[in-house]
Amino acid sequence: MTQRPPPRIYVIGTDTDVGKTACTCAMLLGLNARGLSVLPQKPVASGPEGPRSDIARLIAASDQPLQPDE
């Protein structure tokens, strides 16, 4: 029996500071609340570092115990 890969959702925008991370965090929290395990990925990030960074916000909204450098 072949196992299907998990579904993926891509959030794409054309400009900086248009709400991609905020929308993604909302989706992550909603999916977590429904008992689904989610894994955010952001292959390229610019902007502030630390607890206010996009990466830190995505990790905080997910149910995965990740570190920003993973």
C-alpha contacts under 8 A as a table, 3 or more apart, distances in Angstrom:
res1	aa1	res2	aa2	distance
11	V	20	K	6.46
11	V	24	T	6.97
12	I	20	K	7.00
13	G	18	V	7.35
13	G	20	K	6.55
15	D	18	V	6.21
17	D	20	K	7.50
19	G	22	A	5.08
19	G	23	C	6.01
20	K	23	C	5.31
20	K	24	T	6.08
21	T	24	T	4.99
21	T	25	C	6.02
21	T	54	D	6.35
21	T	57	R	7.81
21	T	58	L	7.21
22	A	25	C	5.18
22	A	26	A	6.30
23	C	26	A	5.10
23	C	27	M	6.26
24	T	27	M	5.06
24	T	28	L	6.12
24	T	58	L	7.50
25	C	28	L	5.01
25	C	29	L	6.15
25	C	57	R	7.15
25	C	58	L	5.80
25	C	61	A	5.44
25	C	62	S	7.71
26	A	29	L	5.22
26	A	30	G	6.14
26	A	61	A	7.69
27	M	30	G	5.04
27	M	31	L	6.06
28	L	31	L	5.20
28	L	32	N	6.05
28	L	38	V	6.68
28	L	40	P	7.89
28	L	58	L	7.99
28	L	61	A	5.83
28	L	62	S	5.70
29	L	32	N	5.08
29	L	33	A	6.09
29	L	61	A	5.59
29	L	62	S	6.69
30	G	33	A	5.08
30	G	34	R	6.51
31	L	34	R	5.14
31	L	35	G	6.62
31	L	36	L	5.43
31	L	37	S	7.44
31	L	38	V	7.26
32	N	35	G	5.08
32	N	36	L	5.13
32	N	37	S	6.22
32	N	38	V	7.01
32	N	62	S	7.11
32	N	63	D	6.68
33	A	36	L	7.39
37	S	63	D	6.42
37	S	64	Q	7.80
38	V	62	S	6.16
38	V	63	D	6.45
38	V	64	Q	7.23
39	L	62	S	6.49
39	L	63	D	7.52
39	L	64	Q	6.49
40	P	58	L	6.41
40	P	59	I	7.13
40	P	62	S	6.88
42	K	45	A	6.67
42	K	55	I	7.06
45	A	54	D	7.32
45	A	55	I	7.57
47	G	53	S	6.95
48	P	52	R	6.76
48	P	53	S	5.22
48	P	54	D	7.97
49	E	52	R	6.67
49	E	53	S	4.92
50	G	53	S	5.53
50	G	56	A	6.93
51	P	56	A	5.48
51	P	57	R	7.21
52	R	56	A	6.45
52	R	57	R	6.62
53	S	56	A	5.26
53	S	57	R	6.29
54	D	57	R	5.11
54	D	58	L	6.15
55	I	58	L	5.18
55	I	59	I	6.19
55	I	68	P	6.21
56	A	59	I	5.18
56	A	60	A	6.11
56	A	68	P	6.59
57	R	60	A	5.11
57	R	61	A	6.27
58	L	61	A	5.14
58	L	62	S	6.27
59	I	62	S	5.18
59	I	63	D	7.68
59	I	64	Q	7.04
59	I	65	P	7.67
59	I	66	L	6.53
59	I	67	Q	7.73
59	I	68	P	7.62
60	A	63	D	7.73
66	L	70	E	6.72
67	Q	70	E	5.60
